[in-house]
Amino acid sequence: MLAINYVDYQDPEKKSRQEVALSVLQKIVPKNVSVLNLCYPDQDFALPIPTLKTLSRDSQQEIGNNRRMPYIKEILERITSNDFDVMGYMNSDILLDRAFFDIFDSRYDAYVCYKKDIKPITVDNFLTGKIEVVEERPYGVDAVFFKTEWWKSSGSLFSEECIVGESEWDTIYNSIIQGCGAKYFIGRVLYHAVHDRIWSIDSRGAINNKLIWDRVKSVYGIPKFEEGK
């Protein structure tokens, strides 16, 4: 099970990048993999993938965040099911190729997925491999997955209060996965159309995540990148 949280971008370029990513996903996802967009009950999107309107926690309402952003653990808990061996979350503007799904293996409890930045691309060009990489090793994790059985027994390690899309959410998850004794895969297996990144570090959501990260770092340390572990 692969979950995203569709972003209702007003910027046409951001919206276009997201639409391309979702169109690619819809075309390449294997039959044994389910994809869902999770959103709030009052949101209504016409997407090439199914939508589940079950999110309830809203950081804008709960802590006065400047954006309506969900909590990553609520997303993961909503898709935890014995029907799927593996479940996880991916940012909605990430591009996947068909080989991506080969990373999943019963040996691993968790998966930490980095990306390569590429030039903006059309659906057809991506699917036919006409990809131009502009940055091989950008920072940031854009997807995390877990063996469902492991998440059910170990998900309590992860804070209920971590807000997805805000600074450090990915570092928090990466650090816990690497430091808790899980058998994990880590690799640069995603693609992302490059764009300017402007991270807010003083929004209430960012401050919230920074406080969580400070606690996590003191226990698990700073994550390392060791591809293929």
C-alpha positions as CSV (number, residue, x, y, z in Angstrom):
1,M,0.0,0.0,0.0
2,L,1.4,3.4,-1.1
3,A,-0.2,6.5,0.3
4,I,0.2,10.1,-0.8
5,N,-1.3,13.4,0.3
6,Y,-2.3,15.4,-2.7
7,V,-1.4,19.1,-2.5
8,D,-3.8,21.6,-4.0
9,Y,-1.1,23.8,-5.4
10,Q,-2.1,27.2,-6.8
11,D,1.2,27.6,-8.5
12,P,0.7,26.1,-12.1
13,E,4.3,24.7,-12.3
14,K,4.0,22.9,-9.0
15,K,0.6,21.6,-10.0
16,S,1.9,20.4,-13.3
17,R,4.8,18.5,-11.8
18,Q,2.5,16.8,-9.4
19,E,0.1,15.8,-12.2
20,V,2.9,14.3,-14.2
21,A,4.1,12.3,-11.2
22,L,0.6,11.0,-10.5
23,S,0.0,10.1,-14.1
24,V,3.2,8.1,-14.2
25,L,2.4,6.4,-11.0
26,Q,-1.1,5.4,-12.3
27,K,0.5,3.9,-15.4
28,I,3.4,1.9,-13.8
29,V,2.0,0.6,-10.5
30,P,1.9,-3.2,-10.4
31,K,-1.4,-5.0,-10.0
32,N,-0.4,-6.2,-6.5
33,V,0.2,-2.7,-5.2
34,S,-2.6,-0.3,-4.1
35,V,-2.2,3.5,-4.2
36,L,-4.3,5.9,-2.3
37,N,-4.5,9.6,-1.9
38,L,-5.4,10.4,1.8
39,C,-7.1,13.8,2.4
40,Y,-9.6,15.6,4.6
41,P,-13.4,14.9,4.3
42,D,-14.0,18.4,2.8
43,Q,-11.5,18.0,0.0
44,D,-12.5,16.9,-3.4
45,F,-10.0,16.1,-6.1
46,A,-10.3,14.5,-9.6
47,L,-7.2,12.2,-9.6
48,P,-6.1,9.2,-11.6
49,I,-5.8,7.3,-8.3
50,P,-8.4,6.6,-5.6
51,T,-8.9,9.0,-2.7
52,L,-9.8,8.2,0.9
53,K,-11.2,11.1,2.8
54,T,-10.3,9.9,6.3
55,L,-7.7,12.4,7.7
56,S,-8.9,14.2,10.8
57,R,-5.8,15.9,12.4
58,D,-5.0,19.3,10.9
59,S,-1.9,21.1,12.1
60,Q,-3.4,24.5,11.2
61,Q,-6.2,23.9,13.6
62,E,-4.3,22.1,16.3
63,I,-1.2,24.3,16.6
64,G,-1.9,27.3,14.4
65,N,0.4,26.2,11.6
66,N,0.5,28.5,8.6
67,R,-0.5,25.6,6.3
68,R,-3.1,22.9,6.5
69,M,-0.7,19.9,6.8
70,P,-1.5,16.5,8.1
71,Y,0.5,14.3,10.6
72,I,2.5,11.6,9.0
73,K,1.7,9.0,11.6
74,E,-2.1,9.4,11.0
75,I,-1.5,8.7,7.3
76,L,0.4,5.6,8.1
77,E,-2.1,4.3,10.6
78,R,-4.9,4.8,8.2
79,I,-3.3,2.5,5.7
80,T,-2.1,-0.2,8.1
81,S,-3.8,-3.4,7.1
82,N,-3.1,-7.1,7.1
83,D,-4.1,-7.1,3.4
84,F,-0.7,-5.6,2.6
85,D,2.7,-6.9,3.4
86,V,4.3,-3.4,3.1
87,M,2.8,0.0,3.5
88,G,4.2,3.5,3.4
89,Y,4.0,7.2,2.4
90,M,5.5,9.1,-0.5
91,N,5.5,12.8,-1.4
92,S,3.0,13.5,-4.1
93,D,5.4,15.0,-6.7
94,I,7.8,12.0,-6.7
95,L,8.3,10.1,-10.0
96,L,8.7,6.3,-9.9
97,D,10.1,4.0,-12.5
98,R,9.0,0.4,-12.9
99,A,12.2,-0.9,-11.2
100,F,11.3,0.9,-8.0
101,F,9.0,-1.9,-6.8
102,D,11.8,-4.4,-7.0
103,I,13.3,-3.0,-3.8
104,F,10.7,-4.6,-1.6
105,D,11.9,-7.8,0.0
106,S,10.8,-9.8,3.1
107,R,14.3,-9.3,4.6
108,Y,13.6,-5.6,5.4
109,D,11.5,-4.1,8.1
110,A,11.7,-0.5,6.7
111,Y,12.7,1.4,3.6
112,V,14.3,4.9,3.4
113,C,14.0,6.3,-0.1
114,Y,16.1,9.2,-1.4
115,K,15.7,10.9,-4.8
116,K,17.6,12.2,-7.8
117,D,16.6,15.6,-9.2
118,I,15.8,15.7,-12.9
119,K,14.8,18.3,-15.4
120,P,11.0,18.8,-15.6
121,I,9.6,16.1,-17.9
122,T,6.5,14.9,-19.6
123,V,4.8,11.6,-18.8
124,D,5.8,10.0,-22.1
125,N,9.5,11.1,-21.8
126,F,9.8,9.7,-18.3
127,L,8.2,6.4,-19.2
128,T,10.6,6.0,-22.2
129,G,13.6,6.8,-20.1
130,K,14.4,10.3,-21.6
131,I,15.5,11.5,-18.2
132,E,18.1,14.2,-17.6
133,V,19.5,14.1,-14.0
134,V,20.7,17.5,-12.7
135,E,21.5,16.5,-9.1
136,E,22.6,13.0,-8.2
137,R,22.5,13.4,-4.4
138,P,20.1,16.0,-3.1
139,Y,19.2,16.0,0.6
140,G,15.9,14.8,2.0
141,V,14.0,11.6,2.1
142,D,10.8,11.6,0.1
143,A,9.3,8.2,0.9
144,V,9.3,5.8,3.8
145,F,7.8,2.2,3.8
146,F,7.4,-0.4,6.5
147,K,6.7,-4.1,6.7
148,T,3.2,-4.0,8.1
149,E,3.9,-6.6,10.7
150,W,6.9,-4.5,11.9
151,W,5.0,-1.3,12.0
152,K,2.3,-2.8,14.1
153,S,4.8,-3.9,16.7
154,S,7.2,-0.9,16.5
155,G,5.2,2.1,15.2
156,S,5.0,3.4,18.8
157,L,8.6,4.5,18.3
158,F,7.4,7.3,16.1
159,S,5.7,10.5,17.5
160,E,2.0,11.1,16.8
161,E,2.9,14.9,16.5
162,C,5.3,14.9,13.5
163,I,3.9,17.0,10.7
164,V,4.5,15.8,7.1
165,G,5.8,18.4,4.6
166,E,7.4,20.4,7.4
167,S,11.2,20.6,8.1
168,E,12.8,17.5,9.6
169,W,9.8,15.1,9.3
170,D,11.9,12.9,7.0
171,T,15.1,13.2,9.2
172,I,13.1,12.1,12.2
173,Y,11.8,9.0,10.5
174,N,15.2,8.2,8.9
175,S,17.0,8.5,12.3
176,I,14.6,6.2,14.1
177,I,14.6,3.6,11.3
178,Q,18.4,3.5,11.3
179,G,18.9,3.6,15.0
180,C,16.2,1.4,16.4
181,G,17.6,-1.9,15.2
182,A,15.3,-2.4,12.2
183,K,16.6,-4.2,9.2
184,Y,16.3,-1.5,6.6
185,F,16.9,-0.7,3.0
186,I,18.2,2.7,2.0
187,G,18.7,3.9,-1.5
188,R,18.3,6.7,-4.1
189,V,15.5,5.1,-5.9
190,L,13.1,8.0,-6.6
191,Y,13.0,10.8,-9.2
192,H,11.9,14.4,-8.7
193,A,11.5,17.3,-11.1
194,V,13.9,20.0,-9.8
195,H,12.5,23.3,-8.4
196,D,13.5,25.9,-5.9
197,R,13.2,24.8,-2.4
198,I,12.1,27.3,0.3
199,W,12.0,25.6,3.7
200,S,10.2,27.5,6.5
201,I,12.1,27.1,9.7
202,D,10.0,29.5,11.8
203,S,6.5,28.3,11.2
204,R,4.7,26.5,14.0
205,G,4.9,23.3,12.1
206,A,8.6,23.6,11.6
207,I,9.2,24.5,15.2
208,N,7.0,21.5,16.3
209,N,9.1,19.1,14.2
210,K,12.4,20.6,15.3
211,L,11.5,19.9,18.9
212,I,10.7,16.3,18.0
213,W,13.9,16.0,16.1
214,D,15.9,17.3,19.0
215,R,14.5,14.5,21.2
216,V,15.0,11.9,18.5
217,K,18.5,13.0,17.8
218,S,19.5,12.6,21.4
219,V,18.3,9.0,21.4
220,Y,19.1,7.7,17.8
221,G,21.7,10.2,16.5
222,I,22.1,11.6,13.1
223,P,21.2,9.2,10.2
224,K,23.8,8.2,7.7
225,F,23.5,7.4,4.1
226,E,24.6,3.8,3.3
227,E,23.0,2.8,0.1
228,G,21.7,-0.8,-0.1
229,K,22.0,-1.7,3.5
